[in-house]
Amino acid sequence: AGSTVKGSEIVREYVRGVGGRQDATVLGASSFSASAAHAALVNGASGHAMDYDDTQLSTTPDRTFGLLTHPTIPALSAALAVGERLKVSGATFLEAFLVGFEVECKIAEAIDPEHYRRGFHSSGTIGSFGAAAAAAKLMKLSEPQVKHMLAIAGSMSSGLRVNFGSMTKPLHVARASENGVVAAELAGHGFTGGDDGLDGQWGFFQVCGNGADLDRLIGVLGKPYTILTPGVSVKPYPCGSLSHPSMDAMLEAVTKHDIKPEQIQAVRLRAGSNILEPLRYKTAKTELEAKFSVPFLMSVIALRRKAGVLEFTDEFVSSAPGQQLMPKVTGVFDPAIEAQGFDKIRSVVEIDLVDGRKVVQPSDDRYRGAPDKPFTREELRAKFTDCAQLTLDAARIRQVIAGIEGVDTLPAIGTLARLMAAGAARG
């Protein structure tokens, strides 16, 4: 789905203009082949374009939910591109993806949370290491080469939170995907980086994060694998994950009490700074801003009682109903919620009705898509279908789902990549 948005189209056309090798498939709309690094760039941009990709979970209260990473896309984009270039099997691809996912999550847990609070976007910065690790696994880099690769990736890593709500936020993940491939390829060719690229005096942890808790990294890779414990949160809505429990609370309130938009006098979202600061747009003018706008995210639920790929468009955001309802919605800082910590997403939705009634709905700590309230397999397929129908017909979607669910048995991962890239008519 992300390949259909304007920002992804610009990145795709940029890579088309550069030209070069045709080693790996660019997925989705207007598909073509590019070098592995450029395919990772374009697919990474598409993968994060709608902010619909998964979210890493916190394991302790000081590692704030939402301040870690969107772990899948960098490792996936790199592993898919390099795996196709090297003609590896689905099982080999899957192993490399899981290695990259694990490295990315453990580094994100280890680095001081000051990294994110300073304004770095960890999906971009730390995603580079996940992509690099996935690529290194496929390229079978030696231990010295991996050491240089980490230093190279650390020097390439960036991404600033000021860009949230713009095309550059997905570019962070796109560049992380590309950075990882480039760092691994350079190291594989003998390119060198400085010693102690992660934890040295001038390494990534110290310069970008005020240090790290190395006990969260050294000796614990795969013990347990983060993808299993604590698991990962799959998004029910294509927007910032910090809003999702609040959107579910709003949905429960309007459906349980059958609240119509014209009945609403005011809506207040009571929450802590972990929610209110990132979701900073008071009135959204574009779908990119809408993903980080409390007024829009509450309004869309009141107006449509859902929020999928068809609700997050510039046309819907700028429409009269949304623009008229957003001024009635405010975010309110709640010290009591703030004091409970940031390991969970906590909030309370308050709705004042024109007839004088007041509806109060707290959010549920067990948010949809998280490991303790997971999507069913059918719900996952429905989400995939909702996204894929923007570029693939119904028959092709069924083929792709079968390929994904049997990825470990595929003789060549490139077969699946090309299947996802076919520009079939919408069904």
TORKOL-414841 format. One line per field, with one value per residue (C-alpha): residue in one letter; x, y, z. Coordinates in pm, 1 decimal, decimal comma, padded with zeros to 6 digits. Example, Ala and Ser with C-alpha at 12.3 -4.5 7.8 and 13.67 -1.06 7.14 Angstrom:
2
residu	A	S $
X	01230,0	01367,0 $
Y	-00450,0	-00106,0 $
Z	00780,0	00714,0 $
REM end
This chain:
427
residu	A	G	S	T	V	K	G	S	E	I	V	R	E	Y	V	R	G	V	G	G	R	Q	D	A	T	V	L	G	A	S	S	F	S	A	S	A	A	H	A	A	L	V	N	G	A	S	G	H	A	M	D	Y	D	D	T	Q	L	S	T	T	P	D	R	T	F	G	L	L	T	H	P	T	I	P	A	L	S	A	A	L	A	V	G	E	R	L	K	V	S	G	A	T	F	L	E	A	F	L	V	G	F	E	V	E	C	K	I	A	E	A	I	D	P	E	H	Y	R	R	G	F	H	S	S	G	T	I	G	S	F	G	A	A	A	A	A	A	K	L	M	K	L	S	E	P	Q	V	K	H	M	L	A	I	A	G	S	M	S	S	G	L	R	V	N	F	G	S	M	T	K	P	L	H	V	A	R	A	S	E	N	G	V	V	A	A	E	L	A	G	H	G	F	T	G	G	D	D	G	L	D	G	Q	W	G	F	F	Q	V	C	G	N	G	A	D	L	D	R	L	I	G	V	L	G	K	P	Y	T	I	L	T	P	G	V	S	V	K	P	Y	P	C	G	S	L	S	H	P	S	M	D	A	M	L	E	A	V	T	K	H	D	I	K	P	E	Q	I	Q	A	V	R	L	R	A	G	S	N	I	L	E	P	L	R	Y	K	T	A	K	T	E	L	E	A	K	F	S	V	P	F	L	M	S	V	I	A	L	R	R	K	A	G	V	L	E	F	T	D	E	F	V	S	S	A	P	G	Q	Q	L	M	P	K	V	T	G	V	F	D	P	A	I	E	A	Q	G	F	D	K	I	R	S	V	V	E	I	D	L	V	D	G	R	K	V	V	Q	P	S	D	D	R	Y	R	G	A	P	D	K	P	F	T	R	E	E	L	R	A	K	F	T	D	C	A	Q	L	T	L	D	A	A	R	I	R	Q	V	I	A	G	I	E	G	V	D	T	L	P	A	I	G	T	L	A	R	L	M	A	A	G	A	A	R	G $
X	00000,0	00278,4	00406,8	00097,3	00160,4	00328,5	00645,6	00712,4	00649,8	00915,8	01171,9	01083,4	01129,1	01457,2	01593,7	01460,6	01653,7	01975,8	01957,1	02223,2	02212,9	01890,1	01948,4	01634,2	01265,4	01093,1	00755,4	00405,3	00301,6	00506,4	00743,2	01092,2	01432,7	01723,9	02046,3	02000,5	02074,4	01831,1	01559,7	01600,9	01570,9	01247,3	01087,5	01186,5	01020,7	00702,1	00706,4	00693,1	00502,3	00163,2	00302,5	00128,6	00432,5	00490,0	00617,4	00878,9	00754,3	00914,5	01034,1	01086,9	00919,7	01231,8	01232,3	00933,2	00684,4	00699,0	01054,4	01213,9	01179,7	00951,5	01171,9	01055,8	01100,2	01478,1	01573,1	01304,1	01387,3	01759,1	01714,3	01465,6	01686,0	02015,9	01848,7	01704,0	02041,0	02214,1	01930,2	01887,2	01605,4	01310,1	01449,8	01786,8	01612,5	01394,9	01696,1	01872,3	01560,9	01529,2	01897,7	01852,8	01530,6	01700,8	02011,0	01796,9	01570,6	01850,8	02047,0	01731,0	01679,0	02041,9	02088,4	01999,1	01642,1	01794,3	01871,4	01503,5	01431,7	01707,6	01517,0	01661,8	01413,7	01533,3	01367,6	01602,7	01915,9	01905,3	01723,4	02050,8	02211,8	01921,0	01944,1	02323,1	02304,8	02051,6	02267,0	02583,6	02420,3	02333,2	02674,8	02849,5	03078,7	03367,0	03389,9	03641,5	03421,0	03116,3	03311,4	03393,3	03036,3	02896,6	03124,0	03025,7	02655,7	02691,2	02841,1	02558,9	02274,5	02046,8	01686,3	01536,4	01192,2	01130,1	01030,0	00735,0	00428,0	00626,0	00763,0	01100,7	00982,5	00945,6	01275,3	01444,1	01344,1	01424,6	01775,4	01819,6	01737,2	01977,1	02247,5	02255,4	02305,9	02574,4	02760,4	02765,0	02870,8	03152,0	03279,3	03264,8	03492,0	03749,1	03628,8	03724,2	03563,7	03692,2	03735,2	03450,4	03190,4	02908,8	03042,5	03372,4	03441,4	03321,5	03100,5	02733,5	02602,8	02800,0	02769,5	02404,7	02259,3	02456,5	02576,0	02401,8	02315,4	02534,8	02383,3	02078,3	02294,7	02605,7	02532,3	02155,8	02116,8	01859,9	01822,4	01530,9	01458,9	01272,2	01029,8	00908,6	00954,3	00806,2	00694,8	00592,5	00284,5	00101,4	-00082,2	-00461,2	-00444,5	-00205,0	-00078,0	00139,7	00110,2	00085,3	-00265,5	-00407,1	-00542,9	-00704,1	-00861,6	-00995,0	-01135,8	-01302,6	-01441,6	-01583,1	-01743,6	-01913,6	-02037,2	-02154,2	-02347,5	-02427,0	-02278,8	-02322,7	-02071,2	-02336,1	-02402,1	-02045,1	-01980,1	-01621,9	-01370,0	-01074,2	-00796,3	-00632,9	-00282,8	00083,5	00363,1	00461,4	00140,1	00073,5	00420,3	00465,6	00100,5	00158,3	-00052,8	-00348,9	-00526,6	-00416,0	-00405,6	-00258,3	-00275,3	00087,7	00005,7	-00314,3	-00110,6	00028,0	-00278,6	-00494,5	-00786,2	-00791,5	-00740,6	-01037,1	-01245,6	-01196,6	-01329,0	-01633,0	-01698,9	-01628,6	-01604,0	-01291,0	-00954,1	-00787,3	-00591,5	-00895,5	-00944,9	-00585,5	-00592,8	-00543,1	-00896,8	-01059,2	-00841,2	-00924,2	-01295,8	-01548,7	-01668,2	-01316,4	-01210,6	-01526,6	-01489,0	-01116,0	-01143,8	-01370,3	-01094,1	-00811,4	-00530,1	-00503,6	-00191,9	-00282,7	-00021,4	-00176,4	-00140,3	00211,5	00310,1	00222,2	00517,0	00554,8	00589,3	00219,2	00005,1	-00246,0	-00517,8	-00879,4	-01127,8	-01391,6	-01681,2	-01920,7	-02250,3	-02473,0	-02755,1	-02541,0	-02431,5	-02065,3	-01909,4	-01578,4	-01385,6	-01038,3	-00805,7	-00719,3	-00358,7	-00414,2	-00417,8	-00517,9	-00233,4	-00003,0	00103,6	-00146,5	-00433,3	-00307,2	-00475,8	-00608,4	-00463,7	-00779,1	-00742,3	-00381,5	-00489,1	-00763,3	-00513,8	-00278,3	-00563,2	-00675,8	-00325,9	-00252,2	-00578,3	-00433,6	-00192,0	-00285,4	-00597,9	-00778,7	-00629,1	-00275,2	-00332,8	-00428,9	-00110,0	00103,8	-00053,1	00017,3	00376,8	00428,2	00280,6	00502,7	00812,3	01037,5	00966,4	01036,7	01335,2	01408,2	01296,5	01302,6	00990,2	00791,8	00943,0	00839,9	00493,2	00440,6	00559,1	00322,1	00116,5	-00208,7	-00537,0	-00719,0	-00973,0 $
Y	00000,0	00241,6	00228,4	00422,1	00741,8	01054,2	01034,1	00676,7	00773,7	01045,0	00802,9	00546,8	00798,8	00915,4	00560,2	00507,5	00814,9	00690,2	00359,2	00092,4	-00276,3	-00475,0	-00720,6	-00688,6	-00610,8	-00288,0	-00393,6	-00263,0	00005,8	00069,1	-00215,6	-00243,0	-00384,8	-00194,8	-00257,9	-00427,4	-00104,7	00100,0	-00168,1	-00163,9	00216,8	00221,1	-00071,5	00075,6	00404,8	00223,9	00001,9	00295,5	00542,1	00478,7	00430,0	00092,4	-00122,7	-00298,0	-00147,3	-00277,8	-00333,2	-00213,0	-00462,6	-00217,8	00115,2	00319,2	00190,4	00386,2	00225,3	00413,9	00534,0	00214,2	00109,6	-00009,2	-00317,2	-00509,1	-00282,7	-00212,8	-00577,8	-00701,6	-00459,4	-00538,2	-00914,5	-00926,9	-00724,1	-00894,3	-01234,1	-01191,8	-01076,5	-01380,8	-01615,3	-01758,0	-01982,0	-01861,0	-02026,0	-01852,6	-01519,8	-01574,3	-01650,7	-01332,2	-01123,4	-01263,6	-01190,0	-00829,2	-00792,3	-00923,6	-00703,3	-00394,3	-00457,3	-00537,4	-00224,9	-00015,6	-00159,4	-00105,1	00257,0	00522,8	00647,7	00994,3	00903,5	00938,7	01222,7	01428,5	01407,6	01107,5	00878,9	00537,3	00349,6	00539,6	00542,2	00194,6	00047,8	00084,7	-00175,0	-00416,7	-00387,4	-00425,3	-00737,2	-00898,8	-00821,0	-00941,0	-01273,3	-01330,4	-01215,4	-01436,2	-01157,0	-01248,0	-01123,4	-00845,7	-00738,9	-00722,3	-00503,9	-00258,5	-00279,6	-00168,6	00134,9	00221,4	00182,9	00398,7	00679,1	00658,7	00640,8	00941,3	01056,6	01352,3	01358,4	01710,0	01536,1	01346,9	01429,1	01473,0	01255,4	01247,8	01025,0	00726,2	00831,5	00760,1	00393,5	00390,7	00518,0	00274,4	-00009,4	00122,1	00211,1	-00144,4	-00291,1	-00036,4	-00081,5	-00460,4	-00443,7	-00196,4	-00401,9	-00711,9	-00538,8	-00452,3	-00103,7	-00016,6	00168,4	00282,0	00054,7	00024,6	00168,2	00100,7	00138,9	00328,0	00677,8	00825,8	00534,6	00543,9	00479,3	00757,1	01022,5	00967,7	00831,7	00928,6	00569,5	00235,1	-00045,0	-00311,9	-00587,3	-00553,3	-00639,3	-00839,0	-01206,2	-01176,5	-01182,6	-01454,9	-01514,8	-01475,4	-01349,9	-01020,8	-01123,0	-01395,4	-01224,5	-00971,7	-00994,4	-00715,5	-00496,5	-00516,8	-00193,9	-00181,1	00169,9	00333,9	00606,6	00662,3	00362,3	00586,5	00680,7	00333,2	00249,9	00595,9	00539,0	00205,0	00378,7	00639,8	00362,2	00179,9	00500,2	00603,3	00253,1	00163,1	00490,2	00527,0	00877,8	01068,5	01339,5	01613,2	01514,9	01594,4	01924,2	01851,7	01569,0	01561,6	01305,6	01292,3	01147,4	01183,1	01356,7	01031,8	01060,1	01432,3	01545,7	01319,8	01361,3	01731,4	01864,8	02065,8	02071,6	01831,0	01964,0	01654,7	01279,5	01284,7	01538,3	01348,4	01046,4	01261,8	01469,3	01391,4	01599,9	01410,6	01067,3	01115,5	01281,0	01008,7	00746,8	00961,6	01022,2	00678,8	00438,1	00303,2	00430,9	00242,3	00324,2	00489,7	00730,6	00851,4	01054,1	01425,9	01444,1	01299,5	01497,5	01826,3	01748,6	01968,2	01711,5	01647,6	02011,6	02108,2	01838,6	01871,8	02208,3	02037,5	01791,8	01875,8	01686,2	01740,6	01660,5	01435,3	01420,2	01106,5	00918,8	01056,4	00924,1	00565,2	00549,0	00501,5	00125,0	00115,2	00356,0	00496,5	00753,6	00848,5	00974,6	01221,3	01320,5	01606,5	01575,9	01866,0	01727,1	01763,0	01401,3	01311,9	00984,8	00869,1	00577,2	00472,5	00302,3	-00064,7	-00152,8	-00469,0	-00288,1	-00466,4	-00617,7	-00657,5	-01007,9	-01015,5	-00919,2	-01041,9	-01035,5	-01368,3	-01514,6	-01407,2	-01049,3	-01042,7	-01164,6	-00900,2	-00625,1	-00749,6	-00766,2	-00413,0	-00288,6	-00509,7	-00434,5	-00095,2	-00262,4	-00631,8	-00813,5	-01061,7	-01373,7	-01239,3	-01141,1	-01500,2	-01623,0	-01376,9	-01469,8	-01836,4	-01749,0	-01545,9	-01812,2	-02075,0	-01859,0	-02109,8	-02369,4	-02150,6	-02258,8	-01893,4	-01578,3	-01385,4	-01573,5	-01414,9	-01071,4	-01074,5	-01202,1	-00902,1	-00663,7	-00759,4	-00455,5	-00643,9	-00455,7	-00388,8	-00655,9 $
Z	00000,0	00083,9	-00273,6	-00384,9	-00185,5	-00321,8	-00114,9	-00224,5	-00584,7	-00560,6	-00416,2	-00683,4	-00965,0	-00813,6	-00824,2	-01176,6	-01284,3	-01128,4	-01313,9	-01269,3	-01179,8	-01175,4	-00893,0	-00682,1	-00716,8	-00618,7	-00479,7	-00539,9	-00783,6	-01101,1	-01021,1	-01165,8	-01072,6	-00918,5	-00731,7	-00394,0	-00208,2	-00416,2	-00396,5	-00018,3	-00023,8	-00224,4	-00043,6	00291,2	00198,5	00094,5	00401,4	00641,9	00423,5	00582,9	00935,0	00929,9	01017,6	01349,9	01674,5	01917,7	02273,3	02595,7	02853,7	03142,8	03235,2	03153,8	02793,7	02672,9	02436,4	02106,7	02167,8	02039,3	01673,2	01397,3	01368,5	01063,3	00761,6	00766,7	00822,6	00582,8	00300,7	00323,1	00351,0	00064,0	-00170,7	-00089,8	-00072,7	-00420,6	-00557,1	-00406,5	-00511,6	-00161,7	-00042,2	00159,1	00471,3	00433,6	00376,8	00683,5	00902,7	00789,4	00853,0	01205,1	01276,0	01163,5	01362,9	01677,7	01645,0	01584,8	01883,4	02126,5	02026,5	02066,9	02414,7	02512,3	02409,2	02664,7	02598,5	02583,1	02220,5	02127,2	02368,3	02207,1	01881,5	01699,9	01524,7	01633,3	01346,4	01116,0	01327,8	01481,9	01183,5	00992,9	01219,7	01174,5	00796,9	00809,0	01025,2	00791,2	00488,4	00662,6	00745,7	00379,8	00258,1	00517,8	00633,3	00862,5	01221,2	01132,4	00841,8	01068,2	01310,5	01032,0	00906,4	01243,7	01245,0	00887,1	00965,1	01276,6	01072,1	00817,0	01068,4	01113,1	01132,8	01321,4	01483,5	01353,3	01028,6	01178,6	00973,3	00651,3	00369,7	00543,5	00828,7	00592,2	00432,6	00768,0	00740,5	00369,0	00431,2	00720,5	00480,9	00217,5	00472,1	00600,1	00253,9	00164,5	00494,9	00454,4	00089,3	00161,2	00454,4	00236,2	-00013,7	00253,9	00346,1	00704,0	00992,4	01330,5	01628,7	01880,7	01643,9	01887,0	02240,9	02212,4	02344,9	02015,0	01916,1	01826,7	02178,6	02344,5	02074,4	01987,0	02307,0	02617,1	02650,7	02675,7	02916,3	02758,6	02973,0	02747,6	02446,1	02533,6	02585,9	02536,5	02159,0	02100,9	02474,7	02426,7	02075,9	02101,7	01826,8	02067,2	02406,5	02458,5	02095,3	01862,4	01824,7	01490,3	01411,1	01376,3	01224,9	00972,2	01205,4	01512,3	01747,6	02053,2	01942,8	01892,7	02241,1	02249,2	01907,5	02027,6	02337,0	02116,8	01896,8	02198,4	02326,9	02001,7	01922,2	02273,0	02309,5	01936,6	01930,5	01604,4	01504,6	01528,8	01893,4	01998,4	02173,7	02284,2	02310,8	02548,4	02533,7	02876,3	02847,2	02936,8	02752,2	02578,3	02375,2	02355,0	02248,5	01942,2	01833,7	01801,8	01512,4	01645,8	01309,6	01038,3	00682,3	00512,4	00569,4	00685,1	00956,3	01038,5	01150,0	01433,9	01519,8	01824,8	01687,6	01358,5	01512,3	01744,2	01471,2	01211,7	01452,8	01531,0	01161,8	01010,2	01307,6	01142,1	01023,0	00740,7	00428,1	00267,8	00560,3	00559,0	00239,3	00180,0	00044,0	00355,4	00596,0	00422,4	00386,6	00564,4	00824,2	00951,8	00950,1	01139,2	01406,9	01476,3	01660,7	01914,5	02013,6	02254,4	02421,6	02797,1	02998,0	03291,5	03574,5	03723,0	03393,5	03348,1	03691,5	03592,1	03351,9	02979,8	02934,4	02840,1	02637,1	02884,5	02823,8	02894,9	02634,5	02758,4	02530,7	02611,6	02424,6	02322,8	02538,6	02851,8	02888,9	02940,9	02827,8	02979,0	02829,9	02954,0	02710,0	02752,9	02842,8	02637,0	02305,9	01987,2	01790,1	02090,0	02202,6	02489,9	02254,4	01915,7	01579,0	01459,5	01142,0	00958,8	01089,6	00969,1	00627,1	00620,7	00700,5	00429,1	00178,7	00266,0	00184,0	-00114,6	-00296,1	-00387,0	-00631,8	-00676,2	-00785,7	-00559,4	-00718,3	-00690,5	-00327,6	-00244,2	-00413,9	-00220,1	00114,4	00042,8	-00046,8	00269,8	00495,6	00332,3	00292,9	00472,2	00200,4	-00104,6	-00318,2	-00406,0	-00223,2	-00551,2	-00659,1	-00375,9	-00436,2	-00800,2	-00709,5	-00480,1	-00751,0	-01030,5	-01132,9	-01172,2	-01187,1	-00865,4	-00770,1 $
REM end
